[in-house]
Amino acid sequence: MATVTAQISLTSTDLLSDDLSISVSTDVTAANTTGLARRPVTATSGGGSGTVLFTASDFDAPAYLYIKNTDSTASDFIYVYDDTTSGDPVILKLAGGDWAFMPLNAGLTLRAYATTNPTLVEFMIIGTDA
C-alpha cells in the first residue's frame, strides 16, 4: 500500500488581530486510486448529465477526493454536487484555479457541472479500503 501525505498551510498577517499561521497534515494509507484524471466538464446544470467524479460505494469509507478547477478565470466555476440526493445539492464550488482535498461520504455519487462549457477538471479518488 502507498502513503499519501496531504497538507495545508494557512498564513496571514492582516486577517486577524494576530498573525495567522496554521499548518496541518495527515497521512493517508492508500490501498487503491482512480488515478489522476483530467476531464472536460460540459454540463452547465445539475442532473444526470454532469461529469462523474465518484460513484457511490466504489470504495469503502474513508475515501478522499483531490479536485482542481484548471480554468484560469476566477468566474468560471465548477460545482460538485451529490447526485444521490433529491435536488442534487451542491457540496463544493470551485472558482478557476481553486482546488480541494476532502474526505468523502462513500455512499454518495458525486458529479460536476460548470458555468462555462467546457471547463477542465483535474481529480483523483484515493481509497483506503483493500
N, CA, C and O atoms as CSV, one atom per row, in Angstrom:
chain,resi,resn,atom,element,x,y,z
A,1,MET,N,N,0.837,-1.180,0.000
A,1,MET,CA,C,0.000,0.000,0.000
A,1,MET,C,C,0.880,1.240,0.000
A,1,MET,O,O,1.990,1.232,0.530
A,2,ALA,N,N,0.375,2.283,-0.591
A,2,ALA,CA,C,1.104,3.550,-0.679
A,2,ALA,C,C,0.631,4.507,0.408
A,2,ALA,O,O,-0.468,4.374,0.947
A,3,THR,N,N,1.475,5.458,0.710
A,3,THR,CA,C,1.111,6.511,1.655
A,3,THR,C,C,1.077,7.842,0.910
A,3,THR,O,O,2.013,8.186,0.189
A,4,VAL,N,N,0.004,8.571,1.090
A,4,VAL,CA,C,-0.147,9.913,0.522
A,4,VAL,C,C,-0.203,10.892,1.681
A,4,VAL,O,O,-0.981,10.704,2.616
A,5,THR,N,N,0.607,11.925,1.629
A,5,THR,CA,C,0.583,12.955,2.660
A,5,THR,C,C,-0.122,14.184,2.107
A,5,THR,O,O,0.303,14.764,1.107
A,6,ALA,N,N,-1.198,14.571,2.768
A,6,ALA,CA,C,-1.926,15.792,2.403
A,6,ALA,C,C,-1.622,16.850,3.454
A,6,ALA,O,O,-1.652,16.571,4.653
A,7,GLN,N,N,-1.328,18.062,3.001
A,7,GLN,CA,C,-1.045,19.124,3.960
A,7,GLN,C,C,-1.517,20.467,3.418
A,7,GLN,O,O,-1.608,20.690,2.210
A,8,ILE,N,N,-1.809,21.341,4.361
A,8,ILE,CA,C,-2.245,22.688,4.009
A,8,ILE,C,C,-1.661,23.654,5.034
A,8,ILE,O,O,-1.565,23.340,6.221
A,9,SER,N,N,-1.282,24.813,4.562
A,9,SER,CA,C,-0.800,25.881,5.444
A,9,SER,C,C,-1.620,27.129,5.172
A,9,SER,O,O,-1.796,27.532,4.022
A,10,LEU,N,N,-2.120,27.737,6.244
A,10,LEU,CA,C,-2.858,28.991,6.142
A,10,LEU,C,C,-2.065,30.053,6.902
A,10,LEU,O,O,-1.804,29.903,8.095
A,11,THR,N,N,-1.690,31.108,6.215
A,11,THR,CA,C,-0.946,32.195,6.859
A,11,THR,C,C,-1.517,33.539,6.430
A,11,THR,O,O,-1.967,33.712,5.298
A,12,SER,N,N,-1.488,34.483,7.360
A,12,SER,CA,C,-1.916,35.850,7.064
A,12,SER,C,C,-1.386,36.776,8.149
A,12,SER,O,O,-1.320,36.409,9.322
A,13,THR,N,N,-1.011,37.976,7.740
A,13,THR,CA,C,-0.579,38.981,8.713
A,13,THR,C,C,-1.651,40.032,8.960
A,13,THR,O,O,-1.504,40.867,9.853
A,14,ASP,N,N,-2.743,40.002,8.166
A,14,ASP,CA,C,-3.739,41.073,8.301
A,14,ASP,C,C,-5.192,40.588,8.329
A,14,ASP,O,O,-6.108,41.403,8.221
A,15,LEU,N,N,-5.415,39.302,8.469
A,15,LEU,CA,C,-6.777,38.779,8.537
A,15,LEU,C,C,-7.365,38.929,9.932
A,15,LEU,O,O,-8.534,39.283,10.087
A,16,LEU,N,N,-6.553,38.660,10.941
A,16,LEU,CA,C,-6.972,38.708,12.339
A,16,LEU,C,C,-6.164,39.772,13.071
A,16,LEU,O,O,-5.267,40.385,12.493
A,17,SER,N,N,-6.480,39.989,14.335
A,17,SER,CA,C,-5.700,40.954,15.113
A,17,SER,C,C,-4.285,40.435,15.379
A,17,SER,O,O,-3.363,41.225,15.582
A,18,ASP,N,N,-4.106,39.099,15.379
A,18,ASP,CA,C,-2.787,38.481,15.495
A,18,ASP,C,C,-2.455,37.799,14.174
A,18,ASP,O,O,-3.344,37.528,13.367
A,19,ASP,N,N,-1.173,37.523,13.955
A,19,ASP,CA,C,-0.784,36.778,12.759
A,19,ASP,C,C,-1.415,35.387,12.784
A,19,ASP,O,O,-1.531,34.761,13.838
A,20,LEU,N,N,-1.811,34.925,11.623
A,20,LEU,CA,C,-2.387,33.594,11.475
A,20,LEU,C,C,-1.328,32.683,10.880
A,20,LEU,O,O,-0.708,33.022,9.872
A,21,SER,N,N,-1.119,31.536,11.493
A,21,SER,CA,C,-0.182,30.542,10.981
A,21,SER,C,C,-0.659,29.161,11.421
A,21,SER,O,O,-0.433,28.738,12.554
A,22,ILE,N,N,-1.323,28.472,10.497
A,22,ILE,CA,C,-1.840,27.136,10.766
A,22,ILE,C,C,-1.262,26.196,9.715
A,22,ILE,O,O,-1.292,26.493,8.521
A,23,SER,N,N,-0.747,25.087,10.158
A,23,SER,CA,C,-0.240,24.070,9.258
A,23,SER,C,C,-0.731,22.716,9.754
A,23,SER,O,O,-0.500,22.345,10.905
A,24,VAL,N,N,-1.408,21.983,8.877
A,24,VAL,CA,C,-1.982,20.694,9.239
A,24,VAL,C,C,-1.608,19.690,8.153
A,24,VAL,O,O,-1.587,20.022,6.968
A,25,SER,N,N,-1.315,18.466,8.567
A,25,SER,CA,C,-1.064,17.420,7.582
A,25,SER,C,C,-1.634,16.105,8.095
A,25,SER,O,O,-1.840,15.918,9.294
A,26,THR,N,N,-1.879,15.210,7.163
A,26,THR,CA,C,-2.351,13.880,7.506
A,26,THR,C,C,-1.778,12.888,6.506
A,26,THR,O,O,-1.612,13.204,5.328
A,27,ASP,N,N,-1.482,11.708,6.975
A,27,ASP,CA,C,-1.028,10.630,6.100
A,27,ASP,C,C,-2.198,9.712,5.815
A,27,ASP,O,O,-2.906,9.292,6.731
A,28,VAL,N,N,-2.398,9.403,4.555
A,28,VAL,CA,C,-3.473,8.521,4.123
A,28,VAL,C,C,-2.832,7.259,3.556
A,28,VAL,O,O,-2.019,7.328,2.635
A,29,THR,N,N,-3.201,6.115,4.110
A,29,THR,CA,C,-2.724,4.848,3.570
A,29,THR,C,C,-3.652,4.463,2.431
A,29,THR,O,O,-4.813,4.112,2.641
A,30,ALA,N,N,-3.120,4.536,1.234
A,30,ALA,CA,C,-3.927,4.347,0.029
A,30,ALA,C,C,-3.815,2.918,-0.475
A,30,ALA,O,O,-2.745,2.471,-0.888
A,31,ALA,N,N,-4.926,2.213,-0.437
A,31,ALA,CA,C,-4.965,0.852,-0.956
A,31,ALA,C,C,-5.215,0.856,-2.461
A,31,ALA,O,O,-4.784,-0.057,-3.165
A,32,ASN,N,N,-5.905,1.873,-2.951
A,32,ASN,CA,C,-6.203,1.967,-4.375
A,32,ASN,C,C,-6.562,3.398,-4.731
A,32,ASN,O,O,-6.782,4.231,-3.852
A,33,THR,N,N,-6.619,3.676,-6.025
A,33,THR,CA,C,-6.925,5.014,-6.507
A,33,THR,C,C,-7.536,4.932,-7.897
A,33,THR,O,O,-7.369,3.941,-8.609
A,34,THR,N,N,-8.234,5.973,-8.264
A,34,THR,CA,C,-8.741,6.050,-9.628
A,34,THR,C,C,-7.653,6.532,-10.570
A,34,THR,O,O,-7.814,6.462,-11.788
A,35,GLY,N,N,-6.542,7.021,-10.021
A,35,GLY,CA,C,-5.504,7.644,-10.830
A,35,GLY,C,C,-5.869,9.099,-11.072
A,35,GLY,O,O,-7.032,9.486,-10.954
A,36,LEU,N,N,-4.887,9.887,-11.405
A,36,LEU,CA,C,-5.110,11.307,-11.674
A,36,LEU,C,C,-5.717,11.460,-13.065
A,36,LEU,O,O,-5.172,10.961,-14.050
A,37,ALA,N,N,-6.844,12.149,-13.134
A,37,ALA,CA,C,-7.555,12.294,-14.403
A,37,ALA,C,C,-7.845,13.765,-14.669
A,37,ALA,O,O,-7.969,14.567,-13.743
A,38,ARG,N,N,-7.949,14.104,-15.943
A,38,ARG,CA,C,-8.424,15.417,-16.386
A,38,ARG,C,C,-9.544,15.170,-17.380
A,38,ARG,O,O,-9.387,14.444,-18.361
A,39,ARG,N,N,-10.690,15.803,-17.093
A,39,ARG,CA,C,-11.840,15.618,-17.975
A,39,ARG,C,C,-12.526,16.955,-18.208
A,39,ARG,O,O,-12.546,17.806,-17.319
A,40,PRO,N,N,-13.086,17.146,-19.391
A,40,PRO,CA,C,-13.878,18.350,-19.620
A,40,PRO,C,C,-15.234,18.225,-18.941
A,40,PRO,O,O,-15.894,17.190,-19.043
A,41,VAL,N,N,-15.647,19.280,-18.249
A,41,VAL,CA,C,-16.982,19.348,-17.660
A,41,VAL,C,C,-17.824,20.141,-18.647
A,41,VAL,O,O,-17.598,21.334,-18.845
A,42,THR,N,N,-18.785,19.484,-19.261
A,42,THR,CA,C,-19.582,20.137,-20.300
A,42,THR,C,C,-20.984,20.506,-19.845
A,42,THR,O,O,-21.603,21.399,-20.423
A,43,ALA,N,N,-21.497,19.833,-18.820
A,43,ALA,CA,C,-22.835,20.162,-18.308
A,43,ALA,C,C,-22.790,21.523,-17.625
A,43,ALA,O,O,-21.805,21.861,-16.969
A,44,THR,N,N,-23.849,22.298,-17.777
A,44,THR,CA,C,-23.924,23.619,-17.148
A,44,THR,C,C,-25.021,23.685,-16.091
A,44,THR,O,O,-25.396,24.767,-15.637
A,45,SER,N,N,-25.537,22.507,-15.702
A,45,SER,CA,C,-26.501,22.428,-14.608
A,45,SER,C,C,-26.451,21.020,-14.031
A,45,SER,O,O,-25.894,20.106,-14.639
A,46,GLY,N,N,-27.045,20.856,-12.839
A,46,GLY,CA,C,-27.066,19.553,-12.183
A,46,GLY,C,C,-27.923,18.562,-12.925
A,46,GLY,O,O,-28.507,18.878,-13.961
A,47,GLY,N,N,-27.994,17.376,-12.396
A,47,GLY,CA,C,-28.761,16.319,-13.032
A,47,GLY,C,C,-27.834,15.227,-13.526
A,47,GLY,O,O,-26.630,15.265,-13.273
A,48,GLY,N,N,-28.375,14.281,-14.212
A,48,GLY,CA,C,-27.634,13.111,-14.648
A,48,GLY,C,C,-26.578,13.338,-15.701
A,48,GLY,O,O,-25.820,12.418,-16.009
A,49,SER,N,N,-26.497,14.549,-16.276
A,49,SER,CA,C,-25.525,14.772,-17.350
A,49,SER,C,C,-24.179,15.299,-16.858
A,49,SER,O,O,-23.268,15.497,-17.663
A,50,GLY,N,N,-24.036,15.530,-15.553
A,50,GLY,CA,C,-22.774,16.031,-15.017
A,50,GLY,C,C,-21.656,15.010,-15.126
A,50,GLY,O,O,-21.907,13.809,-15.229
A,51,THR,N,N,-20.428,15.490,-15.102
A,51,THR,CA,C,-19.250,14.633,-15.161
A,51,THR,C,C,-19.135,13.832,-13.866
A,51,THR,O,O,-19.132,14.412,-12.780
A,52,VAL,N,N,-19.042,12.511,-13.968
A,52,VAL,CA,C,-18.945,11.654,-12.793
A,52,VAL,C,C,-17.536,11.750,-12.207
A,52,VAL,O,O,-16.541,11.539,-12.901
A,53,LEU,N,N,-17.475,12.075,-10.905
A,53,LEU,CA,C,-16.215,12.113,-10.177
A,53,LEU,C,C,-16.055,10.885,-9.301
A,53,LEU,O,O,-14.957,10.342,-9.178
A,54,PHE,N,N,-17.151,10.445,-8.692
A,54,PHE,CA,C,-17.133,9.301,-7.780
A,54,PHE,C,C,-18.500,8.645,-7.806
A,54,PHE,O,O,-19.523,9.325,-7.710
A,55,THR,N,N,-18.522,7.323,-7.937
A,55,THR,CA,C,-19.766,6.575,-7.905
A,55,THR,C,C,-19.917,5.929,-6.531
A,55,THR,O,O,-18.984,5.318,-6.009
A,56,ALA,N,N,-21.098,6.076,-5.963
A,56,ALA,CA,C,-21.370,5.547,-4.619
A,56,ALA,C,C,-20.856,4.128,-4.468
A,56,ALA,O,O,-21.089,3.265,-5.315
A,57,SER,N,N,-20.154,3.911,-3.374
A,57,SER,CA,C,-19.649,2.597,-2.968
A,57,SER,C,C,-18.553,2.037,-3.863
A,57,SER,O,O,-18.244,0.848,-3.777
A,58,ASP,N,N,-17.944,2.881,-4.742
A,58,ASP,CA,C,-16.770,2.421,-5.490
A,58,ASP,C,C,-15.665,2.017,-4.526
A,58,ASP,O,O,-14.978,1.018,-4.743
A,59,PHE,N,N,-15.496,2.793,-3.462
A,59,PHE,CA,C,-14.553,2.489,-2.397
A,59,PHE,C,C,-15.303,2.614,-1.082
A,59,PHE,O,O,-16.246,3.397,-0.970
A,60,ASP,N,N,-14.880,1.839,-0.080
A,60,ASP,CA,C,-15.436,1.990,1.257
A,60,ASP,C,C,-14.908,3.277,1.875
A,60,ASP,O,O,-13.908,3.831,1.420
A,61,ALA,N,N,-15.581,3.742,2.906
A,61,ALA,CA,C,-15.117,4.920,3.628
A,61,ALA,C,C,-13.926,4.533,4.488
A,61,ALA,O,O,-13.867,3.381,4.917
A,62,PRO,N,N,-12.996,5.391,4.764
A,62,PRO,CA,C,-12.953,6.714,4.152
A,62,PRO,C,C,-12.256,6.674,2.794
A,62,PRO,O,O,-11.314,5.911,2.581
A,63,ALA,N,N,-12.728,7.487,1.912
A,63,ALA,CA,C,-12.076,7.742,0.629
A,63,ALA,C,C,-11.875,9.244,0.561
A,63,ALA,O,O,-12.574,9.995,1.242
A,64,TYR,N,N,-10.940,9.686,-0.242
A,64,TYR,CA,C,-10.614,11.111,-0.316
A,64,TYR,C,C,-10.657,11.581,-1.762
A,64,TYR,O,O,-10.292,10.846,-2.679
A,65,LEU,N,N,-11.103,12.804,-1.950
A,65,LEU,CA,C,-11.171,13.430,-3.263
A,65,LEU,C,C,-10.175,14.568,-3.326
A,65,LEU,O,O,-10.195,15.469,-2.487
A,66,TYR,N,N,-9.293,14.528,-4.333
A,66,TYR,CA,C,-8.495,15.697,-4.717
A,66,TYR,C,C,-9.153,16.219,-5.977
A,66,TYR,O,O,-9.443,15.443,-6.887
A,67,ILE,N,N,-9.396,17.535,-6.049
A,67,ILE,CA,C,-10.025,18.127,-7.224
A,67,ILE,C,C,-9.476,19.522,-7.455
A,67,ILE,O,O,-9.211,20.264,-6.510
A,68,LYS,N,N,-9.306,19.872,-8.731
A,68,LYS,CA,C,-8.825,21.201,-9.096
A,68,LYS,C,C,-9.563,21.695,-10.332
A,68,LYS,O,O,-9.722,20.965,-11.310
A,69,ASN,N,N,-10.014,22.950,-10.272
A,69,ASN,CA,C,-10.570,23.628,-11.432
A,69,ASN,C,C,-9.378,24.234,-12.169
A,69,ASN,O,O,-8.770,25.186,-11.680
A,70,THR,N,N,-9.043,23.699,-13.326
A,70,THR,CA,C,-7.837,24.134,-14.042
A,70,THR,C,C,-8.021,25.437,-14.809
A,70,THR,O,O,-7.052,25.975,-15.345
A,71,ASP,N,N,-9.241,25.952,-14.870
A,71,ASP,CA,C,-9.500,27.211,-15.585
A,71,ASP,C,C,-8.792,28.366,-14.890
A,71,ASP,O,O,-8.719,28.390,-13.661
A,72,SER,N,N,-8.274,29.314,-15.645
A,72,SER,CA,C,-7.565,30.460,-15.062
A,72,SER,C,C,-8.475,31.656,-14.782
A,72,SER,O,O,-8.038,32.630,-14.168
A,73,THR,N,N,-9.729,31.594,-15.221
A,73,THR,CA,C,-10.677,32.682,-14.998
A,73,THR,C,C,-11.466,32.403,-13.717
A,73,THR,O,O,-12.176,31.401,-13.625
A,74,ALA,N,N,-11.338,33.288,-12.735
A,74,ALA,CA,C,-11.944,33.059,-11.419
A,74,ALA,C,C,-13.459,32.857,-11.482
A,74,ALA,O,O,-14.017,32.130,-10.660
A,75,SER,N,N,-14.124,33.486,-12.441
A,75,SER,CA,C,-15.585,33.393,-12.515
A,75,SER,C,C,-16.084,32.150,-13.256
A,75,SER,O,O,-17.292,31.974,-13.411
A,76,ASP,N,N,-15.177,31.289,-13.714
A,76,ASP,CA,C,-15.555,30.028,-14.359
A,76,ASP,C,C,-15.576,28.931,-13.288
A,76,ASP,O,O,-14.563,28.282,-13.029
A,77,PHE,N,N,-16.726,28.740,-12.683
A,77,PHE,CA,C,-16.868,27.841,-11.541
A,77,PHE,C,C,-17.118,26.398,-11.961
A,77,PHE,O,O,-17.696,26.124,-13.013
A,78,ILE,N,N,-16.667,25.492,-11.113
A,78,ILE,CA,C,-17.063,24.089,-11.175
A,78,ILE,C,C,-17.839,23.808,-9.892
A,78,ILE,O,O,-17.387,24.129,-8.793
A,79,TYR,N,N,-19.002,23.211,-10.049
A,79,TYR,CA,C,-19.859,22.845,-8.928
A,79,TYR,C,C,-19.849,21.326,-8.788
A,79,TYR,O,O,-20.140,20.608,-9.745
A,80,VAL,N,N,-19.518,20.846,-7.607
A,80,VAL,CA,C,-19.577,19.415,-7.319
A,80,VAL,C,C,-20.871,19.188,-6.545
A,80,VAL,O,O,-21.134,19.853,-5.544
A,81,TYR,N,N,-21.672,18.242,-7.022
A,81,TYR,CA,C,-22.962,18.016,-6.384
A,81,TYR,C,C,-23.189,16.542,-6.082
A,81,TYR,O,O,-22.592,15.656,-6.694
A,82,ASP,N,N,-24.063,16.316,-5.126
A,82,ASP,CA,C,-24.462,14.990,-4.677
A,82,ASP,C,C,-25.596,14.516,-5.574
A,82,ASP,O,O,-26.734,14.964,-5.435
A,83,ASP,N,N,-25.286,13.613,-6.491
A,83,ASP,CA,C,-26.277,13.116,-7.440
A,83,ASP,C,C,-27.152,12.023,-6.832
A,83,ASP,O,O,-28.092,11.555,-7.474
A,84,THR,N,N,-26.849,11.613,-5.599
A,84,THR,CA,C,-27.615,10.560,-4.925
A,84,THR,C,C,-28.841,11.133,-4.232
A,84,THR,O,O,-29.848,10.441,-4.082
A,85,THR,N,N,-28.765,12.395,-3.806
A,85,THR,CA,C,-29.825,13.037,-3.036
A,85,THR,C,C,-30.741,13.845,-3.956
A,85,THR,O,O,-30.275,14.493,-4.894
A,86,SER,N,N,-32.023,13.803,-3.683
A,86,SER,CA,C,-33.002,14.561,-4.456
A,86,SER,C,C,-32.642,16.040,-4.461
A,86,SER,O,O,-32.296,16.604,-3.423
A,87,GLY,N,N,-32.721,16.657,-5.610
A,87,GLY,CA,C,-32.412,18.073,-5.747
A,87,GLY,C,C,-30.954,18.358,-6.071
A,87,GLY,O,O,-30.583,19.512,-6.284
A,88,ASP,N,N,-30.117,17.318,-6.112
A,88,ASP,CA,C,-28.700,17.465,-6.461
A,88,ASP,C,C,-28.010,18.611,-5.708
A,88,ASP,O,O,-27.531,19.555,-6.335
A,89,PRO,N,N,-27.956,18.537,-4.360
A,89,PRO,CA,C,-27.339,19.635,-3.608
A,89,PRO,C,C,-25.846,19.800,-3.924
A,89,PRO,O,O,-25.099,18.825,-4.006
A,90,VAL,N,N,-25.439,21.050,-4.096
A,90,VAL,CA,C,-24.033,21.375,-4.349
A,90,VAL,C,C,-23.274,21.271,-3.031
A,90,VAL,O,O,-23.689,21.835,-2.018
A,91,ILE,N,N,-22.153,20.541,-3.052
A,91,ILE,CA,C,-21.349,20.400,-1.844
A,91,ILE,C,C,-20.014,21.126,-1.945
A,91,ILE,O,O,-19.303,21.261,-0.949
A,92,LEU,N,N,-19.670,21.595,-3.150
A,92,LEU,CA,C,-18.389,22.265,-3.347
A,92,LEU,C,C,-18.472,23.165,-4.568
A,92,LEU,O,O,-18.979,22.754,-5.611
A,93,LYS,N,N,-17.977,24.390,-4.442
A,93,LYS,CA,C,-17.949,25.348,-5.545
A,93,LYS,C,C,-16.515,25.843,-5.690
A,93,LYS,O,O,-15.976,26.483,-4.787
A,94,LEU,N,N,-15.898,25.539,-6.844
A,94,LEU,CA,C,-14.504,25.891,-7.078
A,94,LEU,C,C,-14.392,26.947,-8.168
A,94,LEU,O,O,-14.815,26.725,-9.302
A,95,ALA,N,N,-13.825,28.086,-7.825
A,95,ALA,CA,C,-13.526,29.114,-8.820
A,95,ALA,C,C,-12.341,28.647,-9.663
A,95,ALA,O,O,-11.629,27.720,-9.277
A,96,GLY,N,N,-12.132,29.283,-10.801
A,96,GLY,CA,C,-10.974,28.959,-11.627
A,96,GLY,C,C,-9.699,29.014,-10.807
A,96,GLY,O,O,-9.433,30.013,-10.140
A,97,GLY,N,N,-8.906,27.947,-10.850
A,97,GLY,CA,C,-7.661,27.870,-10.103
A,97,GLY,C,C,-7.804,27.288,-8.707
A,97,GLY,O,O,-6.801,26.919,-8.097
A,98,ASP,N,N,-9.028,27.193,-8.180
A,98,ASP,CA,C,-9.242,26.634,-6.839
A,98,ASP,C,C,-9.059,25.120,-6.852
A,98,ASP,O,O,-9.157,24.473,-7.895
A,99,TRP,N,N,-8.792,24.575,-5.677
A,99,TRP,CA,C,-8.629,23.143,-5.508
A,99,TRP,C,C,-9.128,22.748,-4.122
A,99,TRP,O,O,-9.333,23.601,-3.259
A,100,ALA,N,N,-9.317,21.466,-3.921
A,100,ALA,CA,C,-9.750,20.963,-2.618
A,100,ALA,C,C,-9.252,19.542,-2.434
A,100,ALA,O,O,-9.010,18.815,-3.398
A,101,PHE,N,N,-9.106,19.168,-1.181
A,101,PHE,CA,C,-8.820,17.786,-0.787
A,101,PHE,C,C,-9.752,17.503,0.368
A,101,PHE,O,O,-9.682,18.172,1.399
A,102,MET,N,N,-10.627,16.517,0.215
A,102,MET,CA,C,-11.642,16.302,1.237
A,102,MET,C,C,-12.001,14.832,1.379
A,102,MET,O,O,-11.949,14.074,0.411
A,103,PRO,N,N,-12.370,14.428,2.613
A,103,PRO,CA,C,-12.885,13.072,2.792
A,103,PRO,C,C,-14.292,12.985,2.210
A,103,PRO,O,O,-15.033,13.968,2.184
A,104,LEU,N,N,-14.642,11.792,1.746
A,104,LEU,CA,C,-15.934,11.593,1.096
A,104,LEU,C,C,-16.857,10.725,1.934
A,104,LEU,O,O,-16.415,9.879,2.711
A,105,ASN,N,N,-18.140,10.957,1.757
A,105,ASN,CA,C,-19.154,10.016,2.204
A,105,ASN,C,C,-19.233,8.992,1.078
A,105,ASN,O,O,-19.737,9.294,-0.004
A,106,ALA,N,N,-18.740,7.788,1.326
A,106,ALA,CA,C,-18.613,6.782,0.267
A,106,ALA,C,C,-19.957,6.317,-0.290
A,106,ALA,O,O,-19.987,5.614,-1.301
A,107,GLY,N,N,-21.064,6.691,0.343
A,107,GLY,CA,C,-22.373,6.293,-0.138
A,107,GLY,C,C,-22.984,7.254,-1.144
A,107,GLY,O,O,-24.110,7.042,-1.595
A,108,LEU,N,N,-22.260,8.306,-1.502
A,108,LEU,CA,C,-22.790,9.315,-2.422
A,108,LEU,C,C,-22.122,9.227,-3.787
A,108,LEU,O,O,-20.935,8.918,-3.887
A,109,THR,N,N,-22.885,9.496,-4.828
A,109,THR,CA,C,-22.323,9.666,-6.162
A,109,THR,C,C,-22.103,11.156,-6.375
A,109,THR,O,O,-23.020,11.960,-6.207
A,110,LEU,N,N,-20.885,11.517,-6.744
A,110,LEU,CA,C,-20.549,12.925,-6.969
A,110,LEU,C,C,-20.371,13.188,-8.456
A,110,LEU,O,O,-19.696,12.439,-9.163
A,111,ARG,N,N,-20.991,14.268,-8.911
A,111,ARG,CA,C,-20.867,14.726,-10.297
A,111,ARG,C,C,-20.508,16.202,-10.286
A,111,ARG,O,O,-20.587,16.860,-9.248
A,112,ALA,N,N,-20.112,16.721,-11.442
A,112,ALA,CA,C,-19.728,18.124,-11.552
A,112,ALA,C,C,-20.380,18.771,-12.765
A,112,ALA,O,O,-20.573,18.135,-13.802
A,113,TYR,N,N,-20.716,20.055,-12.612
A,113,TYR,CA,C,-21.108,20.884,-13.745
A,113,TYR,C,C,-20.362,22.200,-13.636
A,113,TYR,O,O,-19.800,22.509,-12.585
A,114,ALA,N,N,-20.349,22.979,-14.710
A,114,ALA,CA,C,-19.546,24.199,-14.759
A,114,ALA,C,C,-20.345,25.355,-15.334
A,114,ALA,O,O,-21.361,25.155,-15.999
A,115,THR,N,N,-19.873,26.567,-15.070
A,115,THR,CA,C,-20.534,27.742,-15.648
A,115,THR,C,C,-20.145,27.936,-17.101
A,115,THR,O,O,-20.882,28.571,-17.854
A,116,THR,N,N,-19.004,27.402,-17.511
A,116,THR,CA,C,-18.515,27.541,-18.882
A,116,THR,C,C,-18.294,26.158,-19.476
A,116,THR,O,O,-17.677,25.299,-18.847
A,117,ASN,N,N,-18.793,25.946,-20.677
A,117,ASN,CA,C,-18.661,24.662,-21.358
A,117,ASN,C,C,-17.597,24.772,-22.441
A,117,ASN,O,O,-17.744,25.597,-23.344
A,118,PRO,N,N,-16.536,23.980,-22.391
A,118,PRO,CA,C,-16.146,23.073,-21.319
A,118,PRO,C,C,-15.171,23.744,-20.353
A,118,PRO,O,O,-14.492,24.707,-20.708
A,119,THR,N,N,-15.112,23.228,-19.144
A,119,THR,CA,C,-14.104,23.607,-18.158
A,119,THR,C,C,-13.399,22.325,-17.755
A,119,THR,O,O,-14.052,21.324,-17.459
A,120,LEU,N,N,-12.085,22.344,-17.741
A,120,LEU,CA,C,-11.317,21.139,-17.451
A,120,LEU,C,C,-11.151,20.951,-15.953
A,120,LEU,O,O,-10.683,21.847,-15.251
A,121,VAL,N,N,-11.540,19.775,-15.472
A,121,VAL,CA,C,-11.395,19.434,-14.054
A,121,VAL,C,C,-10.309,18.366,-13.930
A,121,VAL,O,O,-10.233,17.434,-14.731
A,122,GLU,N,N,-9.476,18.526,-12.909
A,122,GLU,CA,C,-8.461,17.535,-12.577
A,122,GLU,C,C,-8.878,16.904,-11.256
A,122,GLU,O,O,-9.215,17.616,-10.309
A,123,PHE,N,N,-8.858,15.569,-11.182
A,123,PHE,CA,C,-9.316,14.945,-9.937
A,123,PHE,C,C,-8.743,13.550,-9.771
A,123,PHE,O,O,-8.262,12.924,-10.716
A,124,MET,N,N,-8.814,13.084,-8.515
A,124,MET,CA,C,-8.384,11.735,-8.170
A,124,MET,C,C,-9.101,11.320,-6.902
A,124,MET,O,O,-9.257,12.119,-5.978
A,125,ILE,N,N,-9.537,10.073,-6.857
A,125,ILE,CA,C,-10.086,9.490,-5.642
A,125,ILE,C,C,-9.017,8.578,-5.052
A,125,ILE,O,O,-8.430,7.753,-5.752
A,126,ILE,N,N,-8.777,8.739,-3.766
A,126,ILE,CA,C,-7.826,7.893,-3.064
A,126,ILE,C,C,-8.635,7.034,-2.100
A,126,ILE,O,O,-9.267,7.547,-1.176
A,127,GLY,N,N,-8.610,5.726,-2.323
A,127,GLY,CA,C,-9.364,4.791,-1.499
A,127,GLY,C,C,-8.469,4.153,-0.458
A,127,GLY,O,O,-7.318,3.812,-0.735
A,128,THR,N,N,-9.006,3.991,0.749
A,128,THR,CA,C,-8.216,3.400,1.827
A,128,THR,C,C,-8.572,1.938,2.080
A,128,THR,O,O,-7.904,1.268,2.868
A,129,ASP,N,N,-9.625,1.434,1.417
A,129,ASP,CA,C,-10.016,0.048,1.629
A,129,ASP,C,C,-9.179,-0.878,0.745
A,129,ASP,O,O,-8.790,-0.506,-0.362
A,130,ALA,N,N,-8.914,-2.050,1.230
A,130,ALA,CA,C,-8.082,-3.006,0.482
A,130,ALA,C,C,-8.890,-3.752,-0.548
A,130,ALA,O,O,-8.350,-4.594,-1.265
